[in-house]
Amino acid sequence: MHLEISANESAWGRARLAPRAGEDVFTYLARAHGGFDVATYHLIVGAASAFKEGDATLGLAAVDEDERAAARALLAATWIGELQAHPLREDRLSAALLAGLDRAVSERIADWTLAALVQFVLTADEAAIKAIIPGLASDVIACVVKLMTDEQLVALGARLFHPLPGRTLGARGYLAARLQPNSPTDHPQDIRWQVFDGWAYGVGDLLLGTNPASSDPAAVAAVEAALLDVRETLGVAELLPHCVLAHIDVQAALEAETPGSTGIWFQSLAGSDAANATFGISVESMLRRAAQRGGAFGMYFETGQGSEVTNGHGDGVDMVVHEARKYGFVRLLTAAVAAAQVAAGRPAAPWVHVNDVAGFIGPEVFRSREQLLRCCLEDIAMGKLHGLMIGLDICATLHMEVTLDDLEWVQDRVVAACPGYLMALPTRNDPMLGYLTTSFQDHVRMRARSGLRVDDEMLRFFVGLGVLDGEGRPGPNFGEPLQVFLRYRRAKGDTRDEAEILAEGRAEMADVRARGVALAEGHGAEPWDLAPALEAELRLAYVDARACLQAQWRPEFLASLPDALLLHTRARGREDYILHPARGERLDEDSAATLAGLRRSEGAFDVQIVVSDGLSPLAMMDPGHLGPYLEALRAGLAAAGYRASPRLLVLTGGRVRAGYEIGALLLGDPDDRSTPRAIVHAIGERPGTVHHNFSAYITAAAAVVWATPGAIDHPLTRVLSGISDTACAPALAAAETVRLLRGLAPR
């Protein structure tokens, strides 16, 4: 009996043959093509995935459920050894992942089919599953999860655990948290108070990890110092690390300059050499960094389905496969950290974990809560089948079709699959990144309803603070960050009256809130409910964010901009811009032609200023935002010796990479290797922070580099985020922009 699919509609329909029952992928390819065909191989593996927008963008999604079932049937009958012999993508990363496998284990399971492997991981005991993990290739793991239902993925996650060495973090019956104390201005007070706030709810036992608003090393160092101070002052420096999520080279430089200033080292990873290059890393560079991590705290990684899609490096391979390869990369680096510990005279006990940031990119990857749930379950299973301690950032951008209530729906289903940890913020809205994720109260709810605990060592700390009792239930100081602040001040040797210290704390909390950073206090009807006023504030921010997304340039605003030239990308309207980011990265033909003419008529300048609407046109149009920034920026550039074009380029439907194309058209010269030239690109940030922030992307390179296709990308760029009249003041941001530019292109 044949598995019927339409040859005209099938992703692999050019073969004009339907798969036969019991046929495996490679037998089918031989019958359909007379031998192996890599393009059809990719199409079949991609069609086996649950539907997601990102795979559809790559042309790899099944056209219907019948085609998906046919692709899964082919995979189910395929031998593990055959899959490992045909890597879905071949590059240095692929070679390193295969070389890192336990060959004896791989050979032992080579004649298992994927269907047999699914049955094994769902029925064998935990020790038996762990015994084969060293021989499982990342491509095999990716294909296995494609064959599993959501319920099976949950069952697998609930029976396989990889806790961090010597701790209960990631162990059965525990749910840990990475506190994410972000600030739109990297203000140390904002960061400290969010840590106090999380600990007031007994949340934050794994990591204090801040995403910096500025990538400047001095700003990163200041955030590192604030987090280290809290750890050391309250006596938990040996229990959990801190981390500032800057590029790993920045962290390494800071550690070399001031030993002990950094905690665990962070880096985002991708699933191919080409995509990793956009992060400014390679297999070799990361192995060198891992070799430096011989201490107690090793490395922390972030991944997420879809990064290859948005960076233009899908290259015919679906998102699940790319994600699995990232976990293979983490496994490889974990072994390197273990080797570094042995070389340093320590036992091999690598403190390494990975955070799957599921949902951060947007609707071009997946749009619905069901797709978000599927992604989370797939990634937990793949991480655990790689032998990793894996956590999740269950998140959504404001331009996805996922509401605040949808996010809770996903959380309550994901927790059954037993991720090692989740993110934690005072509310579900990040005050700097402008996206939705897990709040402190969500942790309290999931722990209470699922019978989960915080790490044993950190529980003793929380009991000492009075925020939890010995069973992990709310204590007398639960939800009272002022009491944590009081303990912090006493540990600093502050002998003032308690009332005076608490008054100082209340004043600091008011300052933090005035900068747009929410702090939770107390609770609603249940310990896991936000206080009603804060809940109302959160939902108003959500409504405001949706309005920001749909806004468009106002004619009167455009008319107010001096010497403005209006350009367009290939995006046609806001919905097209939101759903198809690549169209916002390229100029339309008329705009490209206009710039070519502009260069001929106006000559060359050192700096070109570009303004884009981005995801929040209101951030650019609000009074006191763009005007003061541009005025101060032009004055600062002139004072620093730069020649800025008097023309302001205003882009409709613009994304960051559109600025790179503008730079290539205006600044590129294949024969000029002299003074670097720069683009300063101001663009509306993701909405959701109530600030209506915009960012400035500063990119500088020699004219010959601008003229080289593909040479300009994110690693050459510095970014300054959180610019608004209520966060980083536009005039101050302009001065910082000039300072960053001077670091890239000194005069």
Residue pairs with C-beta under 8 A, 6 or more apart in sequence:
1 21
2 18
2 19
2 20
2 21
3 18
3 19
3 20
3 21
3 66
3 69
3 70
3 73
4 18
4 66
5 13
5 18
5 19
5 66
5 67
5 70
6 13
6 63
6 67
7 13
7 15
7 16
7 17
7 18
9 63
9 64
9 67
10 63
10 67
11 43
11 44
11 46
11 47
11 59
11 60
11 61
11 62
11 63
11 67
12 32
12 40
12 43
12 44
12 47
14 40
15 32
15 33
15 40
16 32
17 28
17 31
17 32
18 70
19 28
19 70
19 73
19 74
20 28
21 73
22 77
23 31
23 73
23 74
23 77
24 74
24 77
24 78
24 79
24 82
24 113
25 41
25 44
25 45
25 74
25 75
25 77
25 78
25 82
25 83
26 36
26 78
26 82
26 86
28 44
28 74
29 35
29 36
29 37
29 40
29 41
30 36
32 40
33 40
36 86
39 316
41 86
41 88
42 60
42 88
42 316
42 317
42 318
43 60
44 71
44 74
44 75
45 71
45 75
45 88
45 142
45 143
45 146
45 318
45 321
46 55
46 58
46 60
46 61
46 62
46 71
46 317
46 318
47 60
47 61
47 62
47 67
47 68
47 70
47 71
48 62
48 68
48 71
48 72
48 74
48 75
48 143
48 146
48 147
49 55
49 60
49 61
49 62
49 68
49 146
49 318
49 319
49 320
50 68
50 146
50 371
50 374
50 378
51 61
51 62
51 68
51 371
52 61
52 305
52 306
52 319
52 365
52 366
52 371
52 374
52 375
53 363
53 364
53 365
53 366
53 367
53 371
53 579
54 305
54 306
54 309
54 314
54 319
54 364
54 365
54 366
55 61
55 318
55 319
57 309
57 314
57 364
57 580
57 582
58 309
58 314
58 316
58 317
58 318
58 319
60 316
60 317
60 318
62 68
62 71
72 146
72 147
75 114
75 143
75 146
75 147
76 113
76 114
76 115
76 118
76 147
77 113
77 114
77 115
78 113
78 114
78 143
79 110
79 111
79 112
79 113
80 106
80 109
80 110
80 111
80 112
80 113
80 114
80 117
80 137
80 140
81 106
81 107
81 109
81 110
81 111
83 114
83 137
83 139
83 140
83 143
84 98
84 101
84 106
84 110
84 137
84 139
84 140
87 94
87 98
87 137
87 139
88 139
88 142
88 317
88 321
89 271
89 272
89 315
89 317
89 321
89 325
91 272
91 273
91 274
92 273
92 282
92 283
92 284
93 271
93 272
93 273
93 276
93 283
93 325
93 328
93 329
94 325
96 283
96 329
96 332
97 137
97 138
97 325
97 328
97 329
97 332
98 137
100 328
100 331
100 332
100 335
101 134
101 135
101 136
101 137
102 134
102 135
103 135
104 135
105 131
105 132
105 134
105 135
105 136
106 135
106 136
106 137
107 135
108 132
108 135
109 117
109 132
109 135
109 136
112 120
114 140
114 143
114 144
114 147
115 147
117 140
117 144
118 144
118 147
118 148
118 152
120 128
120 129
120 132
121 129
121 144
121 156
121 160
121 385
122 152
122 155
122 156
126 159
126 160
126 161
129 159
129 160
129 385
130 160
130 387
133 385
133 386
133 387
134 387
136 385
136 386
137 328
138 321
138 324
138 325
138 327
138 328
138 386
139 321
139 324
139 325
141 324
141 327
141 382
141 385
141 386
142 320
142 321
142 323
142 324
142 325
142 382
143 321
144 385
145 153
145 320
145 324
145 378
145 381
145 382
145 385
146 320
148 156
148 381
150 373
150 374
150 377
153 377
153 378
153 380
153 381
153 417
154 377
154 413
154 416
154 417
156 381
156 384
156 385
156 417
157 377
157 380
157 381
157 384
157 416
157 417
157 418
157 419
158 416
158 417
158 418
160 384
160 385
161 170
161 171
161 172
161 384
161 418
161 420
162 170
162 384
162 387
162 388
162 389
162 390
162 420
163 169
163 170
163 171
163 174
163 389
163 420
164 170
164 351
164 353
164 389
165 349
165 350
165 351
166 349
167 455
167 456
167 457
168 174
168 453
168 455
168 456
168 457
169 176
169 205
169 206
169 389
169 420
169 421
169 455
170 176
170 353
170 389
170 420
170 421
172 418
173 451
173 452
173 453
174 452
174 453
174 454
174 455
175 415
175 419
175 421
175 422
175 443
175 446
175 447
175 450
175 452
175 453
175 454
176 205
176 206
176 391
176 420
176 421
176 422
176 454
176 455
177 198
177 203
177 204
177 205
177 206
177 421
177 422
177 423
177 424
177 438
177 443
177 454
178 204
178 206
178 207
178 208
178 209
178 355
178 391
178 421
178 422
178 423
178 424
179 194
179 195
179 198
179 203
179 204
179 207
179 208
179 209
179 424
180 194
180 209
180 210
180 211
180 423
180 424
180 425
180 430
180 437
181 190
181 191
181 192
181 193
181 194
181 195
181 198
181 208
181 210
181 227
182 190
182 191
182 194
182 210
182 211
182 213
182 425
182 430
182 431
182 432
182 433
183 190
183 191
183 210
183 213
183 431
183 432
183 515
183 517
183 722
184 190
184 213
184 431
184 432
184 515
184 516
184 517
184 689
184 691
184 693
184 721
184 722
184 724
184 727
184 728
185 213
185 515
185 722
185 727
185 728
186 212
186 213
186 214
186 219
186 222
186 223
187 512
187 515
188 222
188 223
188 225
188 226
189 508
189 511
189 512
190 431
190 512
190 515
190 517
191 210
191 223
191 226
191 227
192 226
192 229
192 230
192 488
193 481
193 485
193 508
193 509
193 512
193 517
193 519
194 425
194 426
194 517
194 519
195 204
195 208
195 227
195 230
196 230
196 481
196 484
196 485
196 488
197 426
197 440
197 481
197 484
197 519
197 520
198 204
198 424
198 426
198 440
199 462
199 465
199 467
199 481
199 484
200 465
200 467
200 477
200 478
200 479
200 480
200 481
200 483
200 484
200 520
201 440
201 441
201 443
201 444
201 467
201 478
201 479
201 520
202 444
202 454
202 459
202 462
202 467
202 468
202 472
202 474
202 478
203 424
203 440
203 443
203 444
203 454
204 240
204 424
204 458
205 240
205 454
205 455
205 457
205 458
205 459
206 240
206 353
206 391
206 420
206 421
206 455
207 240
207 241
207 242
207 243
207 264
207 300
207 421
208 227
208 230
208 231
208 240
208 241
208 242
208 243
208 263
209 242
209 243
209 244
209 245
209 266
209 300
210 223
210 227
210 242
210 243
210 244
210 245
211 245
211 432
211 433
212 219
212 220
212 223
212 244
212 245
212 246
213 219
213 432
213 720
213 721
213 722
213 728
214 220
214 719
214 720
214 721
214 736
215 246
215 247
215 250
215 718
215 719
216 718
216 736
216 739
216 740
216 743
217 246
217 250
217 253
217 254
220 244
220 246
220 250
220 251
220 254
221 254
221 258
221 261
223 244
224 242
224 244
224 254
224 261
224 262
224 263
225 261
227 242
227 243
227 244
227 263
228 237
228 242
228 261
228 263
230 242
230 488
231 237
231 240
231 241
231 242
231 263
233 488
233 491
233 492
234 461
234 487
234 488
234 491
235 461
235 491
236 458
236 461
238 296
239 457
239 458
239 461
240 458
241 263
241 264
241 297
241 351
242 263
242 264
243 262
243 263
243 264
243 265
243 266
243 300
244 251
244 262
244 266
245 266
245 302
246 266
247 267
247 279
247 280
248 265
248 266
248 267
248 281
248 286
248 289
249 280
251 262
251 265
251 266
252 265
252 289
252 292
254 261
254 262
255 261
255 262
255 265
263 297
264 297
264 298
264 299
264 300
264 351
265 289
265 293
265 298
265 299
265 300
266 299
266 300
266 301
266 302
267 279
267 281
267 286
267 289
267 299
267 301
267 302
268 279
268 301
268 302
268 303
268 307
269 276
269 279
269 281
269 286
269 301
269 302
269 303
269 326
269 329
269 330
270 276
270 278
270 279
270 303
270 307
270 308
270 311
270 313
270 322
270 326
271 307
271 308
271 317
271 321
271 322
271 323
271 324
271 325
271 326
271 329
272 308
272 313
272 315
272 317
272 322
272 325
273 282
273 283
274 313
274 315
275 307
275 308
275 311
275 313
275 322
276 282
276 283
277 713
277 715
278 311
278 313
278 713
278 714
278 715
279 714
279 715
280 714
280 715
283 329
283 332
286 329
286 333
287 332
287 333
287 336
289 299
290 298
290 299
290 333
290 336
290 337
290 340
291 336
291 339
291 340
291 343
292 340
293 299
293 337
293 340
293 341
294 337
294 340
294 341
294 343
294 344
294 346
295 341
295 344
295 346
296 351
297 351
298 334
298 337
298 341
298 350
298 351
298 352
299 333
299 334
299 337
299 352
300 352
300 353
300 354
300 355
301 326
301 329
301 330
301 333
301 352
301 353
301 354
301 355
302 354
302 355
302 356
302 357
302 393
303 323
303 326
303 327
303 330
303 354
303 355
303 356
303 357
303 379
304 323
304 356
304 357
304 358
304 359
304 360
304 361
304 393
305 319
305 320
305 322
305 323
305 356
305 358
305 365
305 366
305 375
305 378
305 379
306 319
306 361
306 364
306 365
306 366
307 322
307 361
308 314
308 315
308 317
308 319
308 322
309 319
309 361
309 364
309 365
310 361
310 364
310 365
310 581
312 582
314 322
319 365
320 378
320 382
323 356
323 378
323 379
323 382
324 382
324 386
326 354
327 354
327 382
327 383
327 386
327 388
327 390
328 386
330 352
330 354
330 386
330 388
331 386
331 387
331 388
333 352
334 350
334 352
334 387
334 388
335 350
337 350
337 351
337 352
338 348
338 349
338 350
339 348
341 347
341 348
341 349
341 350
342 348
352 388
352 389
353 388
353 389
353 390
353 391
353 420
353 421
354 383
354 388
354 389
354 390
354 391
355 390
355 391
355 392
355 393
355 421
355 423
356 376
356 379
356 380
356 383
356 390
356 391
356 392
356 393
357 393
357 395
358 372
358 375
358 376
358 379
358 392
358 393
358 394
358 395
359 366
359 372
359 375
359 393
359 394
359 395
359 396
359 397
359 400
359 402
359 435
360 393
360 395
360 397
360 435
361 397
362 397
362 399
362 400
362 578
362 581
363 397
363 399
363 400
363 401
363 578
363 579
364 579
364 580
364 581
366 372
366 375
366 400
367 400
367 401
367 402
368 400
368 401
368 402
369 401
369 402
369 406
369 407
369 409
369 410
372 394
372 396
372 400
372 402
372 406
372 410
373 410
373 413
373 414
376 392
376 394
376 410
376 414
376 417
376 419
377 414
377 417
379 390
379 392
380 390
380 392
380 414
380 417
380 418
380 419
381 417
383 390
384 390
389 420
390 419
390 420
391 419
391 420
391 421
391 422
391 423
392 414
392 419
392 421
392 422
392 423
393 422
393 423
393 437
393 438
394 407
394 410
394 411
394 414
394 422
394 423
394 437
394 438
395 407
395 423
395 435
395 436
395 437
395 438
396 402
396 406
396 407
396 435
396 436
397 434
397 435
397 436
397 686
398 434
398 435
398 436
398 542
398 545
398 546
398 548
398 549
398 686
398 687
398 688
399 549
399 578
399 615
399 686
402 410
402 436
403 542
404 428
404 436
404 538
404 539
404 542
407 428
407 436
407 437
408 442
411 422
411 438
411 442
411 446
412 446
412 449
415 446
415 450
415 452
416 450
422 438
422 442
422 443
422 446
423 437
423 438
424 438
424 439
424 440
424 442
424 443
425 431
425 437
425 438
425 439
425 440
426 439
426 440
426 517
426 518
426 519
426 520
427 439
427 518
427 520
427 530
427 534
427 537
427 538
428 436
428 437
428 438
428 439
428 442
428 538
429 435
429 436
429 518
429 538
429 541
429 542
429 688
429 689
430 436
430 437
430 688
430 689
431 516
431 517
431 518
431 689
432 689
432 721
432 722
433 686
434 545
434 685
434 686
434 687
434 688
434 689
434 693
435 686
435 688
436 542
436 688
439 520
439 530
440 520
441 520
441 523
441 527
441 528
441 529
441 530
442 528
444 474
444 527
444 528
445 526
445 528
446 452
447 453
447 454
447 472
448 527
448 528
453 459
453 472
454 462
454 468
454 472
459 468
459 470
459 472
462 468
462 475
463 469
463 470
463 475
465 475
465 477
465 483
465 484
465 487
466 475
466 476
466 477
466 478
466 483
467 474
467 475
467 477
467 478
467 479
467 480
467 483
467 484
468 474
468 475
468 478
469 475
474 527
477 483
477 484
478 523
478 527
479 520
479 521
479 522
479 523
479 527
480 521
480 522
481 505
481 509
481 519
481 520
481 521
482 502
482 505
482 506
482 509
485 501
485 502
485 505
485 508
486 498
486 501
486 502
486 505
489 496
489 501
489 504
489 505
494 501
509 519
512 519
513 519
515 726
515 727
516 689
516 690
516 691
516 726
516 727
518 534
518 537
518 538
520 530
520 531
520 534
521 531
522 531
523 529
523 530
523 531
524 530
524 531
524 532
524 535
529 535
530 538
541 688
541 689
541 690
542 688
544 687
544 690
545 687
545 688
546 687
547 618
548 615
548 616
548 617
548 618
548 619
548 684
548 687
548 692
549 574
549 578
549 615
549 616
549 687
550 574
551 613
551 616
551 617
551 618
551 621
552 574
552 613
552 617
553 613
553 617
553 621
553 650
553 652
554 621
557 620
557 621
558 564
558 566
558 650
560 627
561 611
561 626
561 648
561 650
562 648
563 646
563 647
563 648
564 647
564 648
564 649
564 650
565 594
565 598
565 647
565 648
565 649
565 650
566 650
566 652
567 587
567 591
567 594
567 595
567 649
567 650
567 651
567 652
567 662
568 587
568 588
568 590
568 591
568 651
568 652
568 653
569 577
569 583
569 584
569 585
569 586
569 587
569 588
569 591
569 651
569 652
569 653
569 654
569 655
569 658
570 583
570 584
570 586
570 587
570 588
570 653
571 577
571 580
571 583
571 584
571 652
571 653
572 583
572 653
576 583
576 653
577 583
577 584
577 653
578 615
581 655
583 653
584 653
584 654
584 655
584 658
585 655
585 656
585 657
585 658
585 661
586 657
586 658
586 661
587 595
587 658
587 661
587 662
587 665
592 661
592 665
595 649
595 662
595 665
595 666
596 665
598 647
598 666
599 665
599 666
602 645
602 647
604 667
604 669
604 677
605 643
605 644
605 645
605 677
606 642
606 643
606 644
606 675
606 677
606 678
606 745
607 637
607 642
607 643
607 644
607 645
607 677
607 678
607 679
607 680
607 741
608 644
608 645
608 647
608 649
608 662
608 663
608 666
608 667
608 677
608 678
608 679
608 680
609 630
609 633
609 634
609 644
609 645
609 648
609 649
609 680
609 681
609 682
610 649
610 650
610 651
610 654
610 658
610 659
610 662
610 679
610 680
610 681
610 682
611 620
611 626
611 630
611 648
611 649
611 650
611 651
611 681
611 682
611 683
612 620
612 650
612 651
612 652
612 653
612 654
612 655
612 658
612 659
612 681
612 682
612 683
612 684
613 620
613 651
613 652
613 653
613 654
613 683
613 684
614 620
614 654
614 655
614 683
614 684
614 685
614 694
615 684
615 685
615 686
615 687
616 684
616 685
616 686
616 687
616 692
616 693
616 694
617 684
618 684
618 687
618 692
619 625
619 684
619 685
619 687
619 691
619 692
619 693
619 694
619 724
620 626
620 682
620 684
620 694
622 692
622 724
622 725
623 725
624 725
624 730
625 692
625 694
625 723
625 724
625 725
625 730
626 682
626 694
626 730
627 730
628 729
628 730
628 731
628 734
629 682
629 696
629 723
629 730
629 731
629 733
629 734
630 648
630 734
631 731
631 734
632 730
632 731
632 734
632 735
633 680
633 734
633 737
633 738
634 644
635 734
636 734
636 735
636 737
636 738
637 644
637 738
637 741
638 644
640 738
640 741
640 742
640 747
641 747
642 678
642 738
642 741
642 747
645 666
649 662
651 658
651 662
654 683
655 683
656 681
656 683
656 697
656 714
656 717
657 713
659 679
659 681
659 683
659 697
659 699
660 679
660 699
660 712
660 713
662 679
662 681
663 677
663 678
663 679
663 699
663 701
663 706
663 712
664 706
664 707
664 709
664 712
667 677
667 678
667 679
667 703
667 706
668 703
668 704
668 706
668 707
668 708
669 703
669 704
669 706
669 707
670 704
670 707
670 708
671 704
672 702
672 703
672 704
673 702
673 703
673 704
674 702
674 703
675 702
675 745
676 700
676 701
676 702
676 744
676 745
677 700
677 701
677 702
677 703
677 706
677 745
678 698
678 699
678 700
678 741
678 744
678 745
679 697
679 698
679 699
679 700
680 696
680 697
680 698
680 737
680 741
681 696
681 697
681 698
681 699
682 694
682 695
682 696
682 697
682 723
683 694
683 695
683 697
684 692
684 694
685 693
685 694
685 695
685 721
685 722
689 722
689 727
690 726
691 722
691 724
691 726
691 727
692 724
693 721
693 722
693 723
693 724
693 727
693 728
694 723
694 724
695 719
695 720
695 721
695 722
695 723
696 719
696 720
696 723
696 733
696 737
697 717
697 718
697 719
698 717
698 718
698 719
698 720
698 737
698 740
698 741
698 744
699 712
699 716
699 717
699 718
699 744
700 716
700 741
700 744
700 745
701 711
701 712
701 716
705 711
705 712
706 712
716 744
718 740
718 743
718 744
720 728
720 733
720 736
720 737
720 740
721 728
722 728
723 730
723 733
724 730
728 736
